[in-house]
């Protein structure tokens, strides 16, 4: 039984087909099929139902995939555990939403770089839903995202480290009017409705019976704030505690919702992962940064 075959099996399970797995691995479909055939021979059992248009994992296959993920995680983690000098190092692929990238994360990465010169972090910025998907498919080691609005798979874990509150953001000097009045007087620069934050904002507006005059739609807070600066309307965005003080100097801020709408931010990761010790380090540093 080869570790390569076990890796191929887990990728077939994630990608949904031999063809997609072969493309992901840079192999031919025939090579992947041969790996699985040899794996089935070693285990003396079939892992797929092959009576349909394309093979599907059977009960034995699903069990082997679960065990294979554990074996791969243990094997990949050996390098870090066997480090004779006890240094923290390696490469970590980390996702983060925009408010984290423009908020506490740079200071955290700076400290880690100074303290652990052998650690390399590759950073990817996107919406929470996309980053969560990439963690689940093992394209990212972990991601700093908002609390998932869907059920977290049993293989994954989300740990909260901070809270961000939503505010109506208006040009500096705007009177602090009632929410309904503000949305009547100003065009609305809307957060992307496909994003989790956009979904939360839309649900609250519908609940209040507010139908804003929409000016445009965006997918990052920085874009929205720059449009407000130019007097093009108002927006609703979440702020961390640290970003809030800076924003108060630039804008008129009115709490959005009663009670005020908030979202929780945390680390999303696989429960079993070869770089779990690096993710634990990131999480501890994020907690430290938001609490100071």
C-alpha positions as CSV (number, residue, x, y, z in Angstrom):
1,X,0.0,0.0,0.0
2,X,1.5,3.3,-1.1
3,X,1.1,6.8,0.5
4,X,0.8,8.2,-3.1
5,X,-2.2,6.0,-3.7
6,X,-3.8,7.1,-0.5
7,X,-3.3,10.8,-1.5
8,X,-4.8,10.1,-4.9
9,X,-7.9,8.5,-3.2
10,X,-8.5,11.5,-1.0
11,X,-8.2,13.8,-3.9
12,X,-10.7,11.7,-5.9
13,X,-13.1,12.0,-3.0
14,X,-12.7,15.8,-2.9
15,X,-12.7,16.5,-6.7
16,X,-15.5,14.0,-7.4
17,X,-13.9,12.1,-10.3
18,X,-10.7,10.3,-11.5
19,X,-10.4,12.8,-14.3
20,X,-10.4,15.8,-12.0
21,X,-8.0,14.1,-9.5
22,X,-5.6,13.3,-12.3
23,X,-5.6,16.9,-13.5
24,X,-5.0,18.1,-10.0
25,X,-2.1,15.7,-9.5
26,X,-0.6,16.3,-12.9
27,X,-1.0,12.6,-13.8
28,X,-2.8,10.7,-16.5
29,X,-6.2,9.2,-15.7
30,X,-4.7,5.8,-16.4
31,X,-2.0,6.3,-13.8
32,X,-4.5,7.3,-11.1
33,X,-6.7,4.4,-12.0
34,X,-3.7,2.0,-11.7
35,X,-2.9,3.5,-8.2
36,X,-6.5,2.8,-7.0
37,X,-6.5,-0.7,-8.5
38,X,-3.2,-1.5,-6.7
39,X,-4.7,0.0,-3.5
40,X,-7.8,-2.1,-3.8
41,X,-5.6,-5.2,-4.3
42,X,-3.6,-4.4,-1.2
43,X,-6.7,-3.9,0.9
44,X,-8.5,-6.9,-0.8
45,X,-11.7,-4.9,-1.2
46,X,-13.3,-2.7,-3.8
47,X,-13.5,1.0,-2.9
48,X,-15.9,2.2,-5.6
49,X,-19.2,1.2,-7.1
50,X,-18.6,1.0,-10.8
51,X,-22.0,0.2,-12.1
52,X,-22.9,3.8,-13.0
53,X,-21.7,6.4,-15.4
54,X,-18.7,7.1,-13.2
55,X,-17.3,5.3,-10.2
56,X,-18.6,6.4,-6.8
57,X,-17.1,5.6,-3.4
58,X,-18.8,2.8,-1.5
59,X,-19.0,2.4,2.2
60,X,-15.5,0.8,2.3
61,X,-14.1,3.5,0.2
62,X,-15.5,6.2,2.5
63,X,-13.9,4.5,5.5
64,X,-10.6,4.2,3.7
65,X,-10.7,7.9,2.7
66,X,-11.3,8.9,6.4
67,X,-8.4,6.8,7.6
68,X,-6.2,7.9,4.7
69,X,-6.6,11.5,5.7
70,X,-5.4,10.7,9.2
71,X,-2.4,8.7,7.9
72,X,-1.4,11.5,5.5
73,X,-1.7,14.1,8.3
74,X,0.5,12.1,10.6
75,X,3.1,11.5,7.9
76,X,3.2,15.1,6.8
77,X,3.6,16.2,10.4
78,X,6.7,14.1,11.0
79,X,9.1,16.7,9.5
80,X,8.1,19.3,12.0
81,X,8.2,16.9,15.0
82,X,11.6,15.6,14.0
83,X,13.2,19.0,13.8
84,X,16.4,18.5,15.8
85,X,16.8,22.1,16.6
86,X,13.2,22.6,17.8
87,X,12.8,25.6,15.5
88,X,9.4,26.7,14.3
89,X,9.5,26.8,10.5
90,X,8.0,25.6,7.2
91,X,5.5,27.1,4.8
92,X,1.9,27.9,5.7
93,X,-0.8,28.8,3.2
94,X,-3.2,31.1,5.1
95,X,-6.5,32.7,3.9
96,X,-8.0,35.9,5.4
97,X,-10.9,38.2,4.8
98,X,-10.2,41.8,3.9
99,X,-11.0,43.3,7.3
100,X,-8.4,41.0,8.9
101,X,-5.8,41.8,6.3
102,X,-6.2,45.5,6.8
103,X,-6.6,45.1,10.6
104,X,-4.7,42.9,13.0
105,X,-3.0,40.4,10.7
106,X,0.0,42.5,9.4
107,X,1.2,43.2,13.0
108,X,0.9,39.4,13.7
109,X,2.8,38.4,10.6
110,X,5.5,41.0,11.4
111,X,6.1,39.6,14.9
112,X,6.1,36.0,13.6
113,X,8.7,36.9,10.9
114,X,11.0,38.4,13.5
115,X,10.6,35.6,16.0
116,X,10.6,32.6,13.6
117,X,12.9,33.3,10.6
118,X,12.3,29.9,9.1
119,X,8.5,30.4,9.0
120,X,7.0,31.4,5.6
121,X,3.4,32.4,5.3
122,X,1.7,32.7,1.9
123,X,-1.4,34.9,2.3
124,X,-4.6,34.7,0.2
125,X,-7.4,37.3,0.5
126,X,-11.0,36.6,-0.4
127,X,-14.5,36.3,0.9
128,X,-15.2,33.9,3.8
129,X,-17.3,31.4,1.8
130,X,-14.5,30.9,-0.8
131,X,-11.8,30.6,1.8
132,X,-13.8,28.1,3.8
133,X,-14.2,26.0,0.6
134,X,-10.5,26.1,-0.1
135,X,-9.7,24.9,3.5
136,X,-12.2,22.0,3.1
137,X,-10.6,21.0,-0.2
138,X,-7.0,21.3,1.3
139,X,-6.1,24.2,-1.0
140,X,-5.4,26.2,2.2
141,X,-3.9,25.2,5.5
142,X,-6.3,27.5,7.4
143,X,-8.3,30.7,7.0
144,X,-9.2,33.7,9.2
145,X,-12.8,34.1,8.3
146,X,-16.2,35.1,9.8
147,X,-18.3,32.5,11.6
148,X,-19.7,30.1,9.0
149,X,-23.4,30.6,8.3
150,X,-23.7,26.9,7.3
151,X,-23.0,23.8,9.4
152,X,-19.2,23.2,9.8
153,X,-18.2,19.8,8.4
154,X,-17.2,17.2,11.0
155,X,-13.6,17.3,9.6
156,X,-13.2,21.0,10.2
157,X,-13.1,23.4,13.2
158,X,-13.8,27.1,13.6
159,X,-12.3,28.9,16.7
160,X,-13.4,32.5,17.5
161,X,-10.8,35.1,18.4
162,X,-12.6,38.5,17.9
163,X,-15.9,40.3,17.2
164,X,-16.6,42.9,14.6
165,X,-19.7,45.2,14.9
166,X,-21.5,46.7,11.9
167,X,-21.9,50.4,11.4
168,X,-23.6,52.7,8.9
169,X,-20.8,54.7,7.5
170,X,-21.6,58.2,6.3
171,X,-19.5,61.2,5.3
172,X,-17.9,63.1,8.2
173,X,-20.3,65.7,9.6
174,X,-23.5,63.8,8.6
175,X,-26.1,64.2,11.4
176,X,-26.6,60.9,13.4
177,X,-30.2,60.3,12.1
178,X,-32.4,57.3,12.5
179,X,-31.4,54.3,10.3
180,X,-34.6,54.5,8.2
181,X,-34.0,58.2,7.5
182,X,-30.4,57.7,6.5
183,X,-31.4,55.1,3.9
184,X,-34.1,57.4,2.6
185,X,-31.7,60.4,2.2
186,X,-28.5,58.7,0.8
187,X,-27.7,56.2,-1.9
188,X,-26.6,52.8,-0.6
189,X,-23.2,51.4,-1.4
190,X,-24.0,47.7,-0.8
191,X,-21.7,44.9,0.4
192,X,-21.7,41.9,-2.0
193,X,-24.9,40.0,-1.3
194,X,-23.2,36.7,-2.1
195,X,-20.8,37.3,0.8
196,X,-21.7,36.2,4.4
197,X,-21.6,39.8,5.6
198,X,-23.8,40.9,2.7
199,X,-26.3,38.2,3.5
200,X,-26.5,39.4,7.1
201,X,-26.9,43.1,6.1
202,X,-29.6,42.2,3.6
203,X,-31.6,40.1,6.1
204,X,-31.6,42.9,8.6
205,X,-32.8,45.5,6.0
206,X,-35.6,43.2,4.9
207,X,-36.6,42.6,8.5
208,X,-36.8,46.4,9.1
209,X,-38.7,46.9,5.8
210,X,-36.0,49.2,4.4
211,X,-35.6,49.3,0.6
212,X,-32.5,51.4,0.1
213,X,-31.7,53.4,-3.1
214,X,-28.8,51.3,-4.3
215,X,-25.8,53.1,-5.9
216,X,-23.4,50.2,-6.4
217,X,-22.2,46.9,-4.9
218,X,-18.7,46.1,-3.7
219,X,-16.8,43.1,-2.2
220,X,-14.2,44.8,0.0
221,X,-14.7,47.3,2.9
222,X,-11.9,49.5,1.6
223,X,-13.6,50.1,-1.7
224,X,-16.8,51.0,0.1
225,X,-15.1,53.5,2.4
226,X,-13.3,55.2,-0.4
227,X,-16.6,55.7,-2.2
228,X,-18.2,57.2,1.0
229,X,-15.2,59.6,1.2
230,X,-16.1,60.9,-2.3
231,X,-19.7,61.6,-1.1
232,X,-21.3,58.9,-3.3
233,X,-23.5,57.5,-0.5
234,X,-23.5,55.6,2.7
235,X,-22.5,52.0,3.4
236,X,-22.6,49.3,6.1
237,X,-19.4,47.6,7.1
238,X,-18.1,45.7,10.1
239,X,-15.2,47.1,12.2
240,X,-12.8,45.5,14.6
241,X,-12.1,47.4,17.8
242,X,-8.8,48.7,16.5
243,X,-10.1,49.8,13.1
244,X,-13.1,51.5,14.8
245,X,-11.1,54.3,16.4
246,X,-9.5,55.2,13.1
247,X,-12.8,55.1,11.3
248,X,-14.4,57.5,13.8
249,X,-11.9,60.2,12.9
250,X,-12.8,59.9,9.2
251,X,-16.5,59.2,9.1
252,X,-19.8,59.6,10.9
253,X,-20.6,56.1,12.3
254,X,-24.1,55.0,13.4
255,X,-24.6,51.5,14.9
256,X,-26.4,49.3,12.4
257,X,-29.3,47.4,13.9
258,X,-31.0,47.2,17.2
259,X,-29.5,45.3,18.9
260,X,-26.4,46.2,16.8
261,X,-25.5,43.6,14.2
262,X,-22.2,41.9,14.8
263,X,-20.1,39.1,13.3
264,X,-17.5,36.8,14.9
265,X,-14.1,36.2,13.4
266,X,-12.0,33.2,13.9
267,X,-9.7,30.5,12.5
268,X,-11.1,27.9,10.2
269,X,-9.0,24.7,9.8
270,X,-9.1,20.9,9.5
271,X,-9.2,19.1,12.8
272,X,-6.3,16.9,11.7
273,X,-3.6,18.8,9.8
274,X,0.2,18.4,9.5
275,X,0.7,22.1,10.2
276,X,-1.7,22.3,13.0
277,X,1.1,23.6,15.3
278,X,1.6,26.6,13.0
279,X,-2.1,27.3,12.9
280,X,-2.2,27.2,16.7
281,X,0.6,29.8,16.7
282,X,-1.3,32.1,14.4
283,X,-4.4,31.8,16.5
284,X,-2.5,32.6,19.7
285,X,-0.9,35.6,18.1
286,X,-4.3,36.9,16.8
287,X,-5.8,36.6,20.2
288,X,-2.9,38.5,21.6
289,X,-3.2,41.3,19.0
290,X,-6.9,41.9,19.4
291,X,-6.7,42.0,23.2
292,X,-4.0,44.7,23.4
